[in-house]
Every structure is written in C-alpha cells, then in structure tokens.
Amino acid sequence: MITITPQAAARLALMIAEERDADKLGIKLVPTTTGCGSFTYSIAITEAEKHDQVQLINEIRFLYQPQDVDKLLGTVIDCDPVTGRFSILHPRPQEAHCPHTH
C-alpha cells in the first residue's frame, strides 16, 4: 500500500525507540486536503486505535483506517540522510488550475 524507504525506516525506528512504550507504537499518516484535490500529510507516532489496521513495513508498524486506503495508496515516505527530514510523496498530482500553486 505504501513504501517506507530503508532510510526513513531507520530514522523512524530510532524515534520510536526513544519512547518508553515503543513496543506499542507505530506511525500513522494524517492526511489533510490542500483544497485542490491532493493531500499533504503529517507523520504521527502513536498507539493503534480501535479500528486501525496494522501493516509491518520495513519493521515499522504502519497504522491506518480501512477507509483511508485509497488516499494512501502509492505513498512513499523517505528521509533525507543529511538533514534527517522526512518527505511524503503521493502519486496523486494537484489539479492544474489550483490557485495554491501560483
């Protein structure tokens, strides 16, 4: 469903390991709309909620709600090795006439 690159998985594993309840934690992508039909995301390190599905990707527990699968499909989480910053890339492009891109 999504891809977590090895570099992103290593960075996420370090971040999760710093938490005292690390064995219960995973990551969740929190989608937000831009107003132009595409999505931006934040990464949350959290425990699974009641209806979350759990998928192990590169040893990282990825948590998601079944109704979000279509929004998340094809997403890639990567991490810059120099800055340690995450990038979340989604294959759904913004609409060409979006006023937020100009």
N, CA, C and O atoms as a printed pandas DataFrame, in Angstrom:
     atom_number atom_name residue_name chain_id  residue_number  x_coord  y_coord  z_coord
0              1         N          MET        A               1    0.824   -1.190    0.000
1              2        CA          MET        A               1    0.000    0.000    0.000
2              3         C          MET        A               1    0.868    1.254    0.000
3              4         O          MET        A               1    0.713    2.107   -0.874
4              5         N          ILE        A               2    1.782    1.382    0.967
5              6        CA          ILE        A               2    2.722    2.499    0.970
6              7         C          ILE        A               2    4.127    1.921    1.016
7              8         O          ILE        A               2    4.320    0.733    1.271
8              9         N          THR        A               3    5.094    2.778    0.766
9             10        CA          THR        A               3    6.500    2.391    0.852
10            11         C          THR        A               3    7.166    3.255    1.906
11            12         O          THR        A               3    6.995    4.474    1.926
12            13         N          ILE        A               4    7.922    2.619    2.775
13            14        CA          ILE        A               4    8.788    3.328    3.713
14            15         C          ILE        A               4   10.204    2.941    3.319
15            16         O          ILE        A               4   10.592    1.780    3.446
16            17         N          THR        A               5   10.981    3.914    2.840
17            18        CA          THR        A               5   12.329    3.598    2.387
18            19         C          THR        A               5   13.174    3.128    3.569
19            20         O          THR        A               5   12.848    3.428    4.717
20            21         N          PRO        A               6   14.252    2.397    3.302
21            22        CA          PRO        A               6   15.120    1.951    4.396
22            23         C          PRO        A               6   15.648    3.099    5.260
23            24         O          PRO        A               6   15.741    2.964    6.480
24            25         N          GLN        A               7   15.995    4.228    4.633
25            26        CA          GLN        A               7   16.492    5.365    5.423
26            27         C          GLN        A               7   15.393    5.934    6.319
27            28         O          GLN        A               7   15.648    6.272    7.475
28            29         N          ALA        A               8   14.184    6.040    5.796
29            30        CA          ALA        A               8   13.074    6.536    6.607
30            31         C          ALA        A               8   12.758    5.555    7.730
31            32         O          ALA        A               8   12.494    5.966    8.859
32            33         N          ALA        A               9   12.785    4.265    7.423
33            34        CA          ALA        A               9   12.505    3.256    8.446
34            35         C          ALA        A               9   13.536    3.314    9.569
35            36         O          ALA        A               9   13.185    3.190   10.742
36            37         N          ALA        A              10   14.805    3.503    9.216
37            38        CA          ALA        A              10   15.852    3.583   10.239
38            39         C          ALA        A              10   15.639    4.792   11.141
39            40         O          ALA        A              10   15.765    4.682   12.361
40            41         N          ARG        A              11   15.322    5.930   10.563
41            42        CA          ARG        A              11   15.087    7.161   11.348
42            43         C          ARG        A              11   13.841    7.015   12.221
43            44         O          ARG        A              11   13.852    7.397   13.391
44            45         N          LEU        A              12   12.766    6.461   11.650
45            46        CA          LEU        A              12   11.538    6.262   12.419
46            47         C          LEU        A              12   11.777    5.285   13.569
47            48         O          LEU        A              12   11.277    5.493   14.675
48            49         N          ALA        A              13   12.542    4.214   13.313
49            50        CA          ALA        A              13   12.837    3.229   14.361
50            51         C          ALA        A              13   13.576    3.887   15.524
51            52         O          ALA        A              13   13.292    3.591   16.685
52            53         N          LEU        A              14   14.521    4.775   15.222
53            54        CA          LEU        A              14   15.238    5.496   16.283
54            55         C          LEU        A              14   14.297    6.389   17.081
55            56         O          LEU        A              14   14.377    6.445   18.308
56            57         N          MET        A              15   13.416    7.079   16.391
57            58        CA          MET        A              15   12.474    7.970   17.069
58            59         C          MET        A              15   11.512    7.186   17.962
59            60         O          MET        A              15   11.231    7.590   19.090
60            61         N          ILE        A              16   11.012    6.069   17.450
61            62        CA          ILE        A              16   10.083    5.249   18.224
62            63         C          ILE        A              16   10.789    4.638   19.424
63            64         O          ILE        A              16   10.211    4.558   20.508
64            65         N          ALA        A              17   12.037    4.202   19.243
65            66        CA          ALA        A              17   12.793    3.562   20.323
66            67         C          ALA        A              17   13.028    4.503   21.507
67            68         O          ALA        A              17   13.241    4.040   22.628
68            69         N          GLU        A              18   12.992    5.807   21.274
69            70        CA          GLU        A              18   13.183    6.783   22.343
70            71         C          GLU        A              18   11.986    6.866   23.290
71            72         O          GLU        A              18   12.098    7.398   24.394
72            73         N          GLU        A              19   10.846    6.342   22.856
73            74        CA          GLU        A              19    9.630    6.384   23.674
74            75         C          GLU        A              19    9.589    5.187   24.619
75            76         O          GLU        A              19    9.978    4.083   24.238
76            77         N          ARG        A              20    9.121    5.398   25.849
77            78        CA          ARG        A              20    9.134    4.298   26.818
78            79         C          ARG        A              20    8.142    3.187   26.483
79            80         O          ARG        A              20    8.326    2.050   26.917
80            81         N          ASP        A              21    7.099    3.494   25.720
81            82        CA          ASP        A              21    6.146    2.459   25.314
82            83         C          ASP        A              21    6.332    2.095   23.833
83            84         O          ASP        A              21    5.358    1.846   23.122
84            85         N          ALA        A              22    7.590    2.066   23.380
85            86        CA          ALA        A              22    7.937    1.845   21.979
86            87         C          ALA        A              22    7.334    0.563   21.410
87            88         O          ALA        A              22    6.991    0.511   20.230
88            89         N          ASP        A              23    7.206   -0.462   22.233
89            90        CA          ASP        A              23    6.682   -1.741   21.743
90            91         C          ASP        A              23    5.211   -1.661   21.329
91            92         O          ASP        A              23    4.712   -2.561   20.654
92            93         N          LYS        A              24    4.521   -0.603   21.722
93            94        CA          LYS        A              24    3.100   -0.428   21.379
94            95         C          LYS        A              24    2.892    0.591   20.257
95            96         O          LYS        A              24    1.766    0.796   19.805
96            97         N          LEU        A              25    3.968    1.224   19.811
97            98        CA          LEU        A              25    3.833    2.359   18.896
98            99         C          LEU        A              25    4.056    1.997   17.441
99           100         O          LEU        A              25    4.759    1.044   17.105
100          101         N          GLY        A              26    3.433    2.789   16.600
101          102        CA          GLY        A              26    3.622    2.715   15.166
102          103         C          GLY        A              26    3.483    4.119   14.606
103          104         O          GLY        A              26    3.414    5.093   15.355
104          105         N          ILE        A              27    3.443    4.215   13.296
105          106        CA          ILE        A              27    3.242    5.527   12.682
106          107         C          ILE        A              27    1.912    5.551   11.959
107          108         O          ILE        A              27    1.411    4.534   11.480
108          109         N          LYS        A              28    1.371    6.731   11.900
109          110        CA          LYS        A              28    0.131    6.956   11.166
110          111         C          LYS        A              28    0.342    8.203   10.322
111          112         O          LYS        A              28    0.904    9.189   10.798
112          113         N          LEU        A              29   -0.108    8.166    9.067
113          114        CA          LEU        A              29   -0.106    9.353    8.231
114          115         C          LEU        A              29   -1.440   10.040    8.419
115          116         O          LEU        A              29   -2.498    9.425    8.286
116          117         N          VAL        A              30   -1.377   11.309    8.728
117          118        CA          VAL        A              30   -2.586   12.087    8.940
118          119         C          VAL        A              30   -2.781   12.958    7.699
119          120         O          VAL        A              30   -2.083   13.958    7.532
120          121         N          PRO        A              31   -3.734   12.585    6.815
121          122        CA          PRO        A              31   -3.914   13.358    5.591
122          123         C          PRO        A              31   -4.700   14.642    5.839
123          124         O          PRO        A              31   -5.622   14.684    6.654
124          125         N          THR        A              32   -4.310   15.679    5.116
125          126        CA          THR        A              32   -5.053   16.935    5.123
126          127         C          THR        A              32   -5.216   17.351    3.672
127          128         O          THR        A              32   -4.298   17.166    2.874
128          129         N          THR        A              33   -6.343   17.898    3.320
129          130        CA          THR        A              33   -6.535   18.331    1.937
130          131         C          THR        A              33   -5.909   19.695    1.748
131          132         O          THR        A              33   -5.812   20.479    2.691
132          133         N          THR        A              34   -5.484   19.978    0.523
133          134        CA          THR        A              34   -4.910   21.284    0.198
134          135         C          THR        A              34   -5.969   22.220   -0.360
135          136         O          THR        A              34   -5.728   23.414   -0.536
136          137         N          GLY        A              35   -7.134   21.670   -0.634
137          138        CA          GLY        A              35   -8.164   22.468   -1.270
138          139         C          GLY        A              35   -8.127   22.337   -2.783
139          140         O          GLY        A              35   -8.957   22.918   -3.481
140          141         N          CYS        A              36   -7.171   21.577   -3.287
141          142        CA          CYS        A              36   -7.038   21.404   -4.740
142          143         C          CYS        A              36   -7.076   19.934   -5.133
143          144         O          CYS        A              36   -6.574   19.564   -6.195
144          145         N          GLY        A              37   -7.656   19.105   -4.303
145          146        CA          GLY        A              37   -7.834   17.715   -4.657
146          147         C          GLY        A              37   -6.656   16.815   -4.373
147          148         O          GLY        A              37   -6.708   15.629   -4.698
148          149         N          SER        A              38   -5.596   17.330   -3.781
149          150        CA          SER        A              38   -4.455   16.494   -3.435
150          151         C          SER        A              38   -4.296   16.503   -1.918
151          152         O          SER        A              38   -4.993   17.234   -1.213
152          153         N          PHE        A              39   -3.382   15.693   -1.431
153          154        CA          PHE        A              39   -3.223   15.563    0.006
154          155         C          PHE        A              39   -1.805   15.897    0.436
155          156         O          PHE        A              39   -0.846   15.652   -0.295
156          157         N          THR        A              40   -1.689   16.451    1.614
157          158        CA          THR        A              40   -0.417   16.576    2.295
158          159         C          THR        A              40   -0.565   15.777    3.574
159          160         O          THR        A              40   -1.682   15.516    4.019
160          161         N          TYR        A              41    0.543   15.390    4.161
161          162        CA          TYR        A              41    0.490   14.515    5.324
162          163         C          TYR        A              41    1.411   14.977    6.430
163          164         O          TYR        A              41    2.404   15.666    6.199
164          165         N          SER        A              42    1.060   14.583    7.625
165          166        CA          SER        A              42    1.926   14.670    8.795
166          167         C          SER        A              42    2.133   13.239    9.275
167          168         O          SER        A              42    1.276   12.381    9.064
168          169         N          ILE        A              43    3.266   12.981    9.919
169          170        CA          ILE        A              43    3.531   11.666   10.491
170          171         C          ILE        A              43    3.283   11.755   11.992
171          172         O          ILE        A              43    3.819   12.630   12.673
172          173         N          ALA        A              44    2.476   10.850   12.488
173          174        CA          ALA        A              44    2.219   10.781   13.929
174          175         C          ALA        A              44    2.771    9.450   14.444
175          176         O          ALA        A              44    2.531    8.399   13.850
176          177         N          ILE        A              45    3.502    9.503   15.539
177          178        CA          ILE        A              45    3.924    8.295   16.237
178          179         C          ILE        A              45    2.913    8.082   17.340
179          180         O          ILE        A              45    2.769    8.920   18.230
180          181         N          THR        A              46    2.212    6.960   17.285
181          182        CA          THR        A              46    1.068    6.770   18.160
182          183         C          THR        A              46    0.771    5.291   18.375
183          184         O          THR        A              46    1.333    4.427   17.703
184          185         N          GLU        A              47   -0.113    5.017   19.314
185          186        CA          GLU        A              47   -0.619    3.664   19.514
186          187         C          GLU        A              47   -1.782    3.436   18.558
187          188         O          GLU        A              47   -2.430    4.385   18.115
188          189         N          ALA        A              48   -2.037    2.181   18.246
189          190        CA          ALA        A              48   -3.165    1.845   17.381
190          191         C          ALA        A              48   -4.476    2.188   18.085
191          192         O          ALA        A              48   -4.626    1.976   19.289
192          193         N          GLU        A              49   -5.414    2.718   17.318
193          194        CA          GLU        A              49   -6.753    2.978   17.827
194          195         C          GLU        A              49   -7.624    1.768   17.526
195          196         O          GLU        A              49   -7.199    0.835   16.843
196          197         N          LYS        A              50   -8.827    1.795   18.035
197          198        CA          LYS        A              50   -9.725    0.637   17.983
198          199         C          LYS        A              50   -9.865    0.019   16.594
199          200         O          LYS        A              50   -9.773   -1.202   16.461
200          201         N          HIS        A              51  -10.083    0.819   15.566
201          202        CA          HIS        A              51  -10.353    0.276   14.239
202          203         C          HIS        A              51   -9.156    0.340   13.297
203          204         O          HIS        A              51   -9.298    0.089   12.100
204          205         N          ASP        A              52   -7.975    0.674   13.825
205          206        CA          ASP        A              52   -6.790    0.736   12.976
206          207         C          ASP        A              52   -6.385   -0.641   12.477
207          208         O          ASP        A              52   -6.476   -1.640   13.191
208          209         N          GLN        A              53   -5.939   -0.662   11.239
209          210        CA          GLN        A              53   -5.288   -1.832   10.672
210          211         C          GLN        A              53   -3.792   -1.629   10.882
211          212         O          GLN        A              53   -3.322   -0.492   10.926
212          213         N          VAL        A              54   -3.042   -2.716   11.012
213          214        CA          VAL        A              54   -1.605   -2.622   11.230
214          215         C          VAL        A              54   -0.891   -3.403   10.137
215          216         O          VAL        A              54   -1.187   -4.573    9.894
216          217         N          GLN        A              55    0.053   -2.738    9.483
217          218        CA          GLN        A              55    0.864   -3.388    8.464
218          219         C          GLN        A              55    2.324   -3.130    8.811
219          220         O          GLN        A              55    2.704   -1.987    9.062
220          221         N          LEU        A              56    3.142   -4.168    8.830
221          222        CA          LEU        A              56    4.568   -4.034    9.115
222          223         C          LEU        A              56    5.296   -3.754    7.808
223          224         O          LEU        A              56    5.278   -4.572    6.888
224          225         N          ILE        A              57    5.940   -2.582    7.732
225          226        CA          ILE        A              57    6.660   -2.171    6.534
226          227         C          ILE        A              57    8.075   -1.798    6.957
227          228         O          ILE        A              57    8.267   -0.850    7.718
228          229         N          ASN        A              58    9.055   -2.532    6.475
229          230        CA          ASN        A              58   10.454   -2.300    6.859
230          231         C          ASN        A              58   10.613   -2.221    8.375
231          232         O          ASN        A              58   11.327   -1.365    8.896
232          233         N          GLU        A              59    9.936   -3.128    9.065
233          234        CA          GLU        A              59    9.994   -3.243   10.531
234          235         C          GLU        A              59    9.328   -2.083   11.269
235          236         O          GLU        A              59    9.490   -1.951   12.483
236          237         N          ILE        A              60    8.594   -1.255   10.564
237          238        CA          ILE        A              60    7.835   -0.158   11.177
238          239         C          ILE        A              60    6.353   -0.524   11.119
239          240         O          ILE        A              60    5.842   -0.918   10.071
240          241         N          ARG        A              61    5.675   -0.391   12.253
241          242        CA          ARG        A              61    4.230   -0.630   12.286
242          243         C          ARG        A              61    3.529    0.579   11.673
243          244         O          ARG        A              61    3.596    1.689   12.202
244          245         N          PHE        A              62    2.861    0.343   10.553
245          246        CA          PHE        A              62    2.104    1.390    9.881
246          247         C          PHE        A              62    0.642    1.199   10.233
247          248         O          PHE        A              62    0.071    0.138    9.982
248          249         N          LEU        A              63    0.035    2.223   10.812
249          250        CA          LEU        A              63   -1.346    2.171   11.279
250          251         C          LEU        A              63   -2.224    2.992   10.337
251          252         O          LEU        A              63   -1.865    4.100    9.937
252          253         N          TYR        A              64   -3.371    2.431    9.994
253          254        CA          TYR        A              64   -4.270    3.153    9.097
254          255         C          TYR        A              64   -5.699    2.674    9.303
255          256         O          TYR        A              64   -5.941    1.580    9.811
256          257         N          GLN        A              65   -6.626    3.511    8.901
257          258        CA          GLN        A              65   -8.044    3.177    8.917
258          259         C          GLN        A              65   -8.405    2.602    7.547
259          260         O          GLN        A              65   -7.938    3.106    6.526
260          261         N          PRO        A              66   -9.229    1.555    7.514
261          262        CA          PRO        A              66   -9.577    0.943    6.224
262          263         C          PRO        A              66  -10.126    1.936    5.196
263          264         O          PRO        A              66   -9.859    1.788    4.004
264          265         N          GLN        A              67  -10.871    2.923    5.622
265          266        CA          GLN        A              67  -11.463    3.876    4.678
266          267         C          GLN        A              67  -10.422    4.819    4.068
267          268         O          GLN        A              67  -10.738    5.531    3.115
268          269         N          ASP        A              68   -9.193    4.844    4.587
269          270        CA          ASP        A              68   -8.148    5.727    4.058
270          271         C          ASP        A              68   -7.250    5.065    3.019
271          272         O          ASP        A              68   -6.355    5.715    2.479
272          273         N          VAL        A              69   -7.473    3.793    2.732
273          274        CA          VAL        A              69   -6.586    3.051    1.826
274          275         C          VAL        A              69   -6.443    3.756    0.483
275          276         O          VAL        A              69   -5.324    3.907   -0.007
276          277         N          ASP        A              70   -7.540    4.190   -0.124
277          278        CA          ASP        A              70   -7.464    4.836   -1.441
278          279         C          ASP        A              70   -6.631    6.107   -1.409
279          280         O          ASP        A              70   -5.925    6.399   -2.375
280          281         N          LYS        A              71   -6.695    6.865   -0.327
281          282        CA          LYS        A              71   -5.921    8.106   -0.206
282          283         C          LYS        A              71   -4.433    7.819   -0.031
283          284         O          LYS        A              71   -3.594    8.616   -0.453
284          285         N          LEU        A              72   -4.101    6.688    0.587
285          286        CA          LEU        A              72   -2.716    6.381    0.931
286          287         C          LEU        A              72   -1.990    5.561   -0.125
287          288         O          LEU        A              72   -0.760    5.527   -0.139
288          289         N          LEU        A              73   -2.721    4.907   -0.999
289          290        CA          LEU        A              73   -2.151    4.003   -1.984
290          291         C          LEU        A              73   -1.055    4.680   -2.805
291          292         O          LEU        A              73   -1.285    5.735   -3.396
292          293         N          GLY        A              74    0.120    4.085   -2.845
293          294        CA          GLY        A              74    1.231    4.608   -3.628
294          295         C          GLY        A              74    2.100    5.629   -2.920
295          296         O          GLY        A              74    3.079    6.103   -3.498
296          297         N          THR        A              75    1.772    5.979   -1.692
297          298        CA          THR        A              75    2.539    6.970   -0.944
298          299         C          THR        A              75    3.914    6.418   -0.583
299          300         O          THR        A              75    4.052    5.239   -0.256
300          301         N          VAL        A              76    4.928    7.279   -0.646
301          302        CA          VAL        A              76    6.295    6.908   -0.294
302          303         C          VAL        A              76    6.788    7.835    0.812
303          304         O          VAL        A              76    6.752    9.058    0.672
304          305         N          ILE        A              77    7.251    7.241    1.913
305          306        CA          ILE        A              77    7.876    8.004    2.996
306          307         C          ILE        A              77    9.378    7.818    2.858
307          308         O          ILE        A              77    9.877    6.693    2.861
308          309         N          ASP        A              78   10.092    8.922    2.739
309          310        CA          ASP        A              78   11.554    8.885    2.606
310          311         C          ASP        A              78   12.159    9.822    3.643
311          312         O          ASP        A              78   11.449   10.595    4.287
312          313         N          CYS        A              79   13.466    9.744    3.795
313          314        CA          CYS        A              79   14.165   10.589    4.753
314          315         C          CYS        A              79   15.479   11.047    4.133
315          316         O          CYS        A              79   16.237   10.239    3.597
316          317         N          ASP        A              80   15.738   12.336    4.209
317          318        CA          ASP        A              80   16.985   12.890    3.695
318          319         C          ASP        A              80   18.113   12.491    4.634
319          320         O          ASP        A              80   18.033   12.782    5.828
320          321         N          PRO        A              81   19.161   11.837    4.143
321          322        CA          PRO        A              81   20.237   11.368    5.020
322          323         C          PRO        A              81   21.060   12.502    5.634
323          324         O          PRO        A              81   21.699   12.309    6.668
324          325         N          VAL        A              82   21.051   13.660    5.019
325          326        CA          VAL        A              82   21.830   14.790    5.538
326          327         C          VAL        A              82   21.055   15.555    6.607
327          328         O          VAL        A              82   21.582   15.839    7.683
328          329         N          THR        A              83   19.801   15.886    6.304
329          330        CA          THR        A              83   19.018   16.718    7.222
330          331         C          THR        A              83   18.185   15.907    8.209
331          332         O          THR        A              83   17.808   16.414    9.266
332          333         N          GLY        A              84   17.894   14.645    7.870
333          334        CA          GLY        A              84   17.020   13.838    8.720
334          335         C          GLY        A              84   15.553   14.184    8.562
335          336         O          GLY        A              84   14.710   13.686    9.308
336          337         N          ARG        A              85   15.244   15.032    7.600
337          338        CA          ARG        A              85   13.848   15.442    7.369
338          339         C          ARG        A              85   13.139   14.413    6.509
339          340         O          ARG        A              85   13.708   13.848    5.575
340          341         N          PHE        A              86   11.877   14.187    6.854
341          342        CA          PHE        A              86   11.057   13.254    6.104
342          343         C          PHE        A              86   10.402   13.948    4.921
343          344         O          PHE        A              86   10.092   15.139    4.965
344          345         N          SER        A              87   10.201   13.172    3.863
345          346        CA          SER        A              87    9.376   13.635    2.750
346          347         C          SER        A              87    8.305   12.568    2.529
347          348         O          SER        A              87    8.566   11.370    2.631
348          349         N          ILE        A              88    7.122   13.025    2.230
349          350        CA          ILE        A              88    5.993   12.130    1.999
350          351         C          ILE        A              88    5.473   12.448    0.606
351          352         O          ILE        A              88    4.882   13.501    0.369
352          353         N          LEU        A              89    5.704   11.521   -0.301
353          354        CA          LEU        A              89    5.348   11.730   -1.701
354          355         C          LEU        A              89    4.121   10.907   -2.039
355          356         O          LEU        A              89    4.033    9.730   -1.688
356          357         N          HIS        A              90    3.183   11.528   -2.717
357          358        CA          HIS        A              90    1.948   10.852   -3.097
358          359         C          HIS        A              90    1.784   10.958   -4.604
359          360         O          HIS        A              90    2.047   12.016   -5.176
360          361         N          PRO        A              91    1.355    9.882   -5.261
361          362        CA          PRO        A              91    1.257    9.907   -6.723
362          363         C          PRO        A              91    0.098   10.738   -7.273
363          364         O          PRO        A              91    0.028   10.964   -8.481
364          365         N          ARG        A              92   -0.800   11.191   -6.420
365          366        CA          ARG        A              92   -1.937   11.973   -6.902
366          367         C          ARG        A              92   -1.515   13.435   -7.071
367          368         O          ARG        A              92   -1.286   14.124   -6.077
368          369         N          PRO        A              93   -1.410   13.916   -8.309
369          370        CA          PRO        A              93   -0.953   15.298   -8.525
370          371         C          PRO        A              93   -2.029   16.323   -8.169
371          372         O          PRO        A              93   -3.223   16.025   -8.140
372          373         N          GLN        A              94   -1.556   17.549   -7.898
373          374        CA          GLN        A              94   -2.504   18.640   -7.682
374          375         C          GLN        A              94   -3.189   18.964   -9.003
375          376         O          GLN        A              94   -2.632   18.745  -10.078
376          377         N          GLU        A              95   -4.388   19.482   -8.905
377          378        CA          GLU        A              95   -5.104   19.905  -10.106
378          379         C          GLU        A              95   -4.356   21.068  -10.756
379          380         O          GLU        A              95   -3.837   21.938  -10.058
380          381         N          ALA        A              96   -4.299   21.087  -12.082
381          382        CA          ALA        A              96   -3.531   22.092  -12.817
382          383         C          ALA        A              96   -3.986   23.516  -12.554
383          384         O          ALA        A              96   -3.167   24.435  -12.574
384          385         N          HIS        A              97   -5.261   23.719  -12.310
385          386        CA          HIS        A              97   -5.786   25.071  -12.121
386          387         C          HIS        A              97   -5.830   25.475  -10.637
387          388         O          HIS        A              97   -6.581   26.377  -10.268
388          389         N          CYS        A              98   -5.061   24.839   -9.821
389          390        CA          CYS        A              98   -5.076   25.111   -8.368
390          391         C          CYS        A              98   -4.473   26.482   -8.072
391          392         O          CYS        A              98   -3.328   26.735   -8.446
392          393         N          PRO        A              99   -5.204   27.363   -7.418
393          394        CA          PRO        A              99   -4.671   28.683   -7.092
394          395         C          PRO        A              99   -3.581   28.659   -6.031
395          396         O          PRO        A              99   -2.852   29.638   -5.877
396          397         N          HIS        A             100   -3.457   27.554   -5.295
397          398        CA          HIS        A             100   -2.461   27.457   -4.232
398          399         C          HIS        A             100   -1.066   27.160   -4.765
399          400         O          HIS        A             100   -0.105   27.189   -3.996
400          401         N          THR        A             101   -0.923   26.876   -6.062
401          402        CA          THR        A             101    0.386   26.535   -6.629
402          403         C          THR        A             101    1.024   27.729   -7.338
403          404         O          THR        A             101    2.143   27.615   -7.837
404          405         N          HIS        A             102    0.343   28.858   -7.391
405          406        CA          HIS        A             102    0.883   30.025   -8.106
406          407         C          HIS        A             102    1.160   31.158   -7.165
407          408         O          HIS        A             102    1.617   32.218   -7.593
